[in-house]
Amino acid sequence: GIDENAAASLSGAHDCDLAQLLDEFTAVRAATVQLFRNLPPEAWSRTGTAAGHQCSVRALAHLTLGHQLHHQNILRDRYSR
């Protein structure tokens, strides 16, 4: 894991307007979808260590979706008027 507040404070995101953040969010999401879409079937059951925990590629895909929803909520909560 990382200290998300420390990472965010150094990311430059505070200098971006909402349109820039949404463009970046959209691009990263599209690239992530392509990554998972192009995995061969046998890859989904492979396991490894992520943040000190054993998990499968399938579990990482689910975690990634949840993380995307987390960021979507942040954008909505902080930037919606």
VENJOTA-V893523 format. One record per pair of residues at least 24 apart in sequence whose ideal C-beta (glycine too) atoms are under 8 Angstrom apart, sorted by the first residue. I is the first residue (numbers start at 1). GAP is how many residues later the second one is. Records with the same first field share a line. If there is no record, write none. Layout:
# VENJOTA-V893523
I: GAP + GAP
This chain:
# VENJOTA-V893523
1: 50
18: 57 + 61
21: 54 + 58
22: 53
25: 46 + 47 + 50
29: 39
32: 32 + 36
36: 25 + 28
